[in-house]
Structures are given as C-alpha cells and as structure tokens.
Amino acid sequence: MHLTKFTDYALRSCLYLAAHPERLVNIAEISKAHRLSHPNLMKVVRKLVDGGFLQSTRGRSGGISLARPAEEIRVGELARYMEGDTQMVDCSTCILLGSCGLVRGLNEAKMAFYKSLDRFSLADAVGAHPRTLPILRGAAAEA
C-alpha cells in the first residue's frame, strides 16, 4: 500500500512533536527540520488539530503539540485518519464494477495494513532506532 504525501507529512510532524513533548513547536521549525513545504504542512497540521491528534496555541509564544501522549497515538490510527476511506484502486472505469472478485481481498489487505500499523505508537517509532531521537532533537537546534 502507498501512503499519500499528506500522510507522510503528518507522520513526520507527529514524530517531531513526539521527540519534543516538553514544549510547543511552531510549524516553521518542523518545515525546516524535515525540509517540507510550509504551506502544505500548515494544511496537514490543521487536519491533525481537527482530528484531535494535535493541539494548537495561537499567539507569539504559541505553537503545536501532541494532543495526547505519544504512547497513546497509534501509527495506524493516524494513517487511517489522514488517508480517509479511499479505495486502493480506482474501480470507477472498470468493466467489472460491481462484479469484481478483488474488492473484498483489497479491502481485507487495507485493513490488515492498518492493523499492522496499529501495533506501533508514535513513542515506539521514536524509540525503535537508537539514532531517531537524537536526529529529531538535533534538527531542532538547526531549525
């Protein structure tokens, strides 16, 4: 399965925030650290705030943070939310529309994919490799 760039930006942003739970982070910092488009990242962050994954504080000393502890946010939950209820393939122009034997299998595969990601929290992802946290923490100093 292929995740969209929108979901990729969401995962990167949440990992960055999981590495900095002690403070509010501004979008420009995440954008610079991950070399992501600032306008696109703003859209991603808005969706994550609307979905209850992030909380946002406005103002001069404002920023964003995870709305829940990183241990409580499952990677599958986040990916599922960002991807929405999209189909794995576009069936709209297929001659088998409504009569295809693959639909069930593709739906089961998608569910299995998300179920596998549900096994991991953001905290698990940050702690899975010994260099992840230092890289994310170091990116803050460079940003």
Contact map, one row per residue, 1 for C-alpha under 8 A:
11100000000000000000000000000000000000000000000000000000000000000000000000000000000000010000000000000000000001001000000000000000000000000000000
11110000000000000000000000000000000000000000000000000000000000000000000000000000000000000000000000000000000000000000000000000000000000000000000
11111011000000000000000000000000000000000000000000000000000000000000000000000010001000000000000000000000000000000000000000000000000000000000000
01111111000000000000000000000000000000000000000000000000000000000000000000000000001000000000000000000000000000000000000000000000000000000000000
00111111100000000000000000000000000000000000000000000000000000000000000000000000000000000000000000000000000000000000000000000000000000000000000
00011111110000000000000000000000000000010001000000000000000000000000000000000000010000000000000000000000000000000000000000000000000000000000000
00111111111000000000000000000000000000000000000000000000000000000000000000000010011000000000000000000000000000000000000000000000000000000000000
00111111111100000000000000000000000000000000000000000000000000000000000000000000000000000000000000000000000000000000000000000000000000000000000
00001111111110000000000000000000000100001001000000000000000000000000000000000000000000000000000000000000000000000000000000000000000000000000000
00000111111111000000000000000000000000001001100100000000000000000000000000000100010000000000000000000000000000000000000000000000000000000000000
00000011111111100000000000000000000000000000000000000000000000000000000000100110000000000000000000000000000000000000000000000000000000000000000
00000001111111110000000000000000010000000000000000000000000000000000000000000000000000000000000000000000000000000000000000000000000000000000000
00000000111111111000000000000100000000000000000000000000000000000000000000000000000000000000000000000000000000000000000000000000000000000000000
00000000011111111100000000000000000000000000000000000000000000000100000000000000000000000000000000000000000000000000000001000000000000000000000
00000000001111111110000000000000000000000000000000000000000000000000000000000000000000000000000000000000000000000000000001001100000000000000000
00000000000111111111000000000100000000000000000000000000000000000000000000000000000000000000000000000000000000000000000000000000000000010000000
00000000000011111111100010000000000000000000000000000000000000001100000000000000000000000000000000000000000000000000000000000000000000000000000
00000000000001111111100000000000000000000000000000000000000000000100110000000000000000000000000000000000000000000000000001100100000000000000000
00000000000000111111100000000000000000000000000000000000000000000000000000000000000000000000000000000000000000000000000000000100000010011000000
00000000000000011111111110000000000000000000000000000000000000000000000000000000000000000000000000000000000000000000000000000000000000001000000
00000000000000001111111100000000000000000000000000000000000000001100000000000000000000000000000000000000000000000000000000000000000000000000000
00000000000000000001111100000000000000000000000000000000000000000000000000000000000000000000000000000000000000000000000000000000000000000000000
00000000000000000001111110000000000000000000000000000000000000001000000000000000000000000000000000000000000000000000000000000000000000000000000
00000000000000000001111111000000000000000000000000000000000001111000000000000000000000000000000000000000000000000000000000000000000000000000000
00000000000000001001001111101100000000000000000000000000000001111000000000000000000000000000000000000000000000000000000000000000000000000000000
00000000000000000000000111111100000000000000000000000000000001110000000000000000000000000000000000000000000000000000000000000000000000000000000
00000000000000000000000011111110000001001100000000000000000000110000000000000000000000000000000000000000000000000000000000000000000000000000000
00000000000000000000000001111111000001000000000000000000000000000000000000000000000000000000000000000000000000000000000000000000000000000000000
00000000000000000000000011111111100000000000000000000000000000000000000000000000000000000000000000000000000000000000000000000000000000000001001
00000000000010010000000011111111111100000000000000000000000000000000000000000000000000000000000000000000000000000000000000000000000000000000001
00000000000000000000000000111111111111001000000000000000000000000000000000000000000000000000000000000000000000000000000000000000000000000000000
00000000000000000000000000011111111100000000000000000000000000000000000000000000000000000000000000000000000000000000000000000000000000000000001
00000000000000000000000000001111111100000000000000000000000000000000000000000000000000000000000000000000000000000000000000000000000000000011011
00000000000100000000000000000111111100000000000000000000000000000000000000000000000000000000000000000000000000000000000000000000000000000000000
00000000000000000000000000000111111110000000000000000000000000000000000000000000000000000000000000000000000000000000000000000000000000000000000
00000000100000000000000000000111111111011000000000000000000000000000000000000000000000000000000000000000000000000000000000000000000000000000000
00000000000000000000000000000010001111111000000000000000000000000000000000000000000000000000000000000000000000000000000000000000000000000000000
00000000000000000000000000110010000111111100000000000000000000000000000000000000000000000000000000000000000000000000000000000000000000000000000
00000000000000000000000000000000000011111110000000000000000000000000000000000000000000000000000000000000000000000000000000000000000000000000000
00000100000000000000000000000000000111111111000000000000000000000000000000000000000000000000000000000000000000000000000000000000000000000000000
00000000110000000000000000100010000111111111100000000000000000000000000000000000000000000000000000000000000000000000000000000000000000000000000
00000000000000000000000000100000000001111111110000000000000000000000000000000000000000000000000000000000000000000000000000000000000000000000000
00000000000000000000000000000000000000111111111000000000000000000000000000000000000000000000000000000000000000000000000000000000000000000000000
00000100110000000000000000000000000000011111111100000000000000000000000000000000000000000000000000000000000000000000000000000000000000000000000
00000000010000000000000000000000000000001111111110000100000000000000000000000000000000000000000000000000000000000000000000000000000000000000000
00000000000000000000000000000000000000000111111111000000000000000000000000000000000000000000000000000000000000000000000000000000000000000000000
00000000000000000000000000000000000000000011111111100000000000000000000000000000010000000000000000000000000000000000000000000000000000000000000
00000000010000000000000000000000000000000001111111111100000000000000000000000000000000000000000000000000000000000000000000000000000000000000000
00000000000000000000000000000000000000000000111111111111000000000000000000000000000000000000000000000000000000000000000000000000000000000000000
00000000000000000000000000000000000000000000011111111100000000000000000000000000000000000000000000000000000000000000000000000000000000000000000
00000000000000000000000000000000000000000000001111111100000000000000000000000000100000000000000000000000000000000000000000000000000000000000000
00000000000000000000000000000000000000000000000111111110000000000010000000000000000000000000000000000000000000000000000000000000000000000000000
00000000000000000000000000000000000000000000000111111110000000000111000010000100000000000000000000000000000000000000000000000000000000000000000
00000000000000000000000000000000000000000000100111111111000000011111000000000000000000000000000000000000000000000000000000000000000000000000000
00000000000000000000000000000000000000000000000010011111100000011110000000000000000000000000000000000000000000000000000000000000000000000000000
00000000000000000000000000000000000000000000000010000111110001111000000000000000000000000000000000000000000000000000000000000000000000000000000
00000000000000000000000000000000000000000000000000000011111001110000000000000000000000000000000000000000000000000000000000000000000000000000000
00000000000000000000000000000000000000000000000000000001111111100000000000000000000000000000000000000000000000000000000000000000000000000000000
00000000000000000000000000000000000000000000000000000000111111100000000000000000000000000000000000000000000000000000000000000000000000000000000
00000000000000000000000000000000000000000000000000000000011111000000000000000000000000000000000000000000000000000000000000000000000000000000000
00000000000000000000000000000000000000000000000000000000011111100000000000000000000000000000000000000000000000000000000000000000000000000000000
00000000000000000000000111000000000000000000000000000001111111110000000000000000000000000000000000000000000000000000000000000000000000000000000
00000000000000000000000111100000000000000000000000000001111011111000000000000000000000000000000000000000000000000000000000000000000000000000000
00000000000000000000000111100000000000000000000000000111100001111100000000000000000000000000000000000000000000000000000000000000000000000000000
00000000000000001000101110000000000000000000000000000111000000111110000000000000000000000000000000000000000000000000000000000000000000000000000
00000000000001001100100000000000000000000000000000001110000000011111110000000000000000000000000000000000000000000000000000000000000000000000000
00000000000000000000000000000000000000000000000000011110000000001111100000000000000000000000000000000000000000000000000000000000000000000000000
00000000000000000000000000000000000000000000000000001100000000000111110110000000000000000000000000000000000000000000000000000000000000000000000
00000000000000000100000000000000000000000000000000000000000000000111111110000000000000000000000000000000000000000000000000000000000000000000000
00000000000000000100000000000000000000000000000000000000000000000101111110000000000000000000000000000000000000000000000011100000000000000000000
00000000000000000000000000000000000000000000000000000000000000000000111111000000000000000000000000000000000000000000000011110000000000000000000
00000000000000000000000000000000000000000000000000000000000000000001111111000000000000000000000000000000000000000000000011000000000000000000000
00000000000000000000000000000000000000000000000000001000000000000001111111101100000000000000000000000000000000000000000011000000000000000000000
00000000000000000000000000000000000000000000000000000000000000000000001111111100000000000000000000000000000000000000111111000000000000000000000
00000000001000000000000000000000000000000000000000000000000000000000000011111110000000000000000000000000000000000000111111000000000000000000000
00000000000000000000000000000000000000000000000000000000000000000000000001111111000000000000000000000000000000000111111100000000000000000000000
00000000000000000000000000000000000000000000000000000000000000000000000011111111100000000000000000000000000000000100110000000000000000000000000
00000000011000000000000000000000000000000000000000001000000000000000000011111111110000000000000000000000000000000000000000000000000000000000000
00100010001000000000000000000000000000000000000000000000000000000000000000111111111000000000000000000000000000000100000000000000000000000000000
00000000000000000000000000000000000000000000000000000000000000000000000000011111111110000000000000000000000000000100000000000000000000000000000
00000000000000000000000000000000000000000000000000100000000000000000000000001111111100000000000000000000000000000000000000000000000000000000000
00000110010000000000000000000000000000000000001000000000000000000000000000000111111100000000000000000000000000000000000000000000000000000000000
00110010000000000000000000000000000000000000000000000000000000000000000000000011111111000000000000000000000000000000000000000000000000000000000
00000000000000000000000000000000000000000000000000000000000000000000000000000001111111000000000000000000000000000000000000000000000000000000000
00000000000000000000000000000000000000000000000000000000000000000000000000000001001111100000000000000000000000000000000000000000000000000000000
00000000000000000000000000000000000000000000000000000000000000000000000000000000001111110000000000000000000000000000000000000000000000000000000
00000000000000000000000000000000000000000000000000000000000000000000000000000000000011111100000000000000001000000000000000000000000000000000000
10000000000000000000000000000000000000000000000000000000000000000000000000000000000001111100000000000000011001000000000000000000000000000000000
00000000000000000000000000000000000000000000000000000000000000000000000000000000000000111110000000000000000000000000000000000000000000000000000
00000000000000000000000000000000000000000000000000000000000000000000000000000000000000111111100000000000000000000000000000000000000000000000000
00000000000000000000000000000000000000000000000000000000000000000000000000000000000000001111110010000000000000000000000000000000000000000000000
00000000000000000000000000000000000000000000000000000000000000000000000000000000000000000111110010000000000000000000000000000000000000000000000
00000000000000000000000000000000000000000000000000000000000000000000000000000000000000000111111010000000000000000000000000000000000000000000000
00000000000000000000000000000000000000000000000000000000000000000000000000000000000000000011111110000000000000000000000000000000000000000000000
00000000000000000000000000000000000000000000000000000000000000000000000000000000000000000000111110000000000000000000000000000000000000000000000
00000000000000000000000000000000000000000000000000000000000000000000000000000000000000000000011111110000000000000000000000000000000000000000000
00000000000000000000000000000000000000000000000000000000000000000000000000000000000000000011111111110000000000000000000000000000000000000000000
00000000000000000000000000000000000000000000000000000000000000000000000000000000000000000000000111110000000000000000000000000000000000000000000
00000000000000000000000000000000000000000000000000000000000000000000000000000000000000000000000111111000000000000000000000000000000000000000000
00000000000000000000000000000000000000000000000000000000000000000000000000000000000000000000000111111110000000000000000000000000000000000000000
00000000000000000000000000000000000000000000000000000000000000000000000000000000000000000000000000111111100000000000000000000000000000000000000
00000000000000000000000000000000000000000000000000000000000000000000000000000000000000000000000000011111110000000000000000000000000000000000000
00000000000000000000000000000000000000000000000000000000000000000000000000000000000000000000000000011111111000000000000000000000000000000000000
00000000000000000000000000000000000000000000000000000000000000000000000000000000000000000000000000001111111100000000000000000000000000000000000
00000000000000000000000000000000000000000000000000000000000000000000000000000000000000000000000000001111111110000000000000000000000000000000000
00000000000000000000000000000000000000000000000000000000000000000000000000000000000000010000000000000111111111000000000000000000000000000000000
00000000000000000000000000000000000000000000000000000000000000000000000000000000000000110000000000000011111111100000000000000000000000000000000
00000000000000000000000000000000000000000000000000000000000000000000000000000000000000000000000000000001111111110000000000000000000000000000000
00000000000000000000000000000000000000000000000000000000000000000000000000000000000000000000000000000000111111111000000000000000000000000000000
10000000000000000000000000000000000000000000000000000000000000000000000000000000000000010000000000000000011111111100000000000000000000000000000
00000000000000000000000000000000000000000000000000000000000000000000000000000000000000000000000000000000001111111110000000000000000000000000000
00000000000000000000000000000000000000000000000000000000000000000000000000000000000000000000000000000000000111111111000000000000000000000000000
10000000000000000000000000000000000000000000000000000000000000000000000000000000000000000000000000000000000011111111100000000000000000000000000
00000000000000000000000000000000000000000000000000000000000000000000000000011011000000000000000000000000000001111111110000000000000000000000000
00000000000000000000000000000000000000000000000000000000000000000000000000010000000000000000000000000000000000111111111000000000000000000000000
00000000000000000000000000000000000000000000000000000000000000000000000000010000000000000000000000000000000000011111111100000000000000000000000
00000000000000000000000000000000000000000000000000000000000000000000000001111000000000000000000000000000000000001111111100000000000000000000000
00000000000000000000000000000000000000000000000000000000000000000000000001111000000000000000000000000000000000000111111110000000000000000000000
00000000000000000000000000000000000000000000000000000000000000000000000001110000000000000000000000000000000000000011111110000000000000000000000
00000000000000000000000000000000000000000000000000000000000000000000000001110000000000000000000000000000000000000001111111111000000000000000000
00000000000000000000000000000000000000000000000000000000000000000000011111100000000000000000000000000000000000000000011111111000000000000000000
00000000000001100100000000000000000000000000000000000000000000000000011111100000000000000000000000000000000000000000000111111100000000000000000
00000000000000000100000000000000000000000000000000000000000000000000011000000000000000000000000000000000000000000000000111111110000000000000000
00000000000000000000000000000000000000000000000000000000000000000000001000000000000000000000000000000000000000000000000111111111000000000000000
00000000000000100000000000000000000000000000000000000000000000000000000000000000000000000000000000000000000000000000000111111111100000000000000
00000000000000100110000000000000000000000000000000000000000000000000000000000000000000000000000000000000000000000000000001111111100110000000000
00000000000000000000000000000000000000000000000000000000000000000000000000000000000000000000000000000000000000000000000000111111110110000000000
00000000000000000000000000000000000000000000000000000000000000000000000000000000000000000000000000000000000000000000000000011111110100000000000
00000000000000000000000000000000000000000000000000000000000000000000000000000000000000000000000000000000000000000000000000001111111100000000000
00000000000000000000000000000000000000000000000000000000000000000000000000000000000000000000000000000000000000000000000000000011111111000000000
00000000000000000000000000000000000000000000000000000000000000000000000000000000000000000000000000000000000000000000000000000000111111100000000
00000000000000000000000000000000000000000000000000000000000000000000000000000000000000000000000000000000000000000000000000000111111111110000000
00000000000000000010000000000000000000000000000000000000000000000000000000000000000000000000000000000000000000000000000000000110011111111000000
00000000000000000000000000000000000000000000000000000000000000000000000000000000000000000000000000000000000000000000000000000000011111111100000
00000000000000000000000000000000000000000000000000000000000000000000000000000000000000000000000000000000000000000000000000000000001111111110000
00000000000000010010000000000000000000000000000000000000000000000000000000000000000000000000000000000000000000000000000000000000000111111111000
00000000000000000011000000000000000000000000000000000000000000000000000000000000000000000000000000000000000000000000000000000000000011111111100
00000000000000000000000000000000000000000000000000000000000000000000000000000000000000000000000000000000000000000000000000000000000001111111110
00000000000000000000000000000000100000000000000000000000000000000000000000000000000000000000000000000000000000000000000000000000000000111111111
00000000000000000000000000001000100000000000000000000000000000000000000000000000000000000000000000000000000000000000000000000000000000011111111
00000000000000000000000000000000000000000000000000000000000000000000000000000000000000000000000000000000000000000000000000000000000000001111111
00000000000000000000000000000000100000000000000000000000000000000000000000000000000000000000000000000000000000000000000000000000000000000111111
00000000000000000000000000001101100000000000000000000000000000000000000000000000000000000000000000000000000000000000000000000000000000000011111
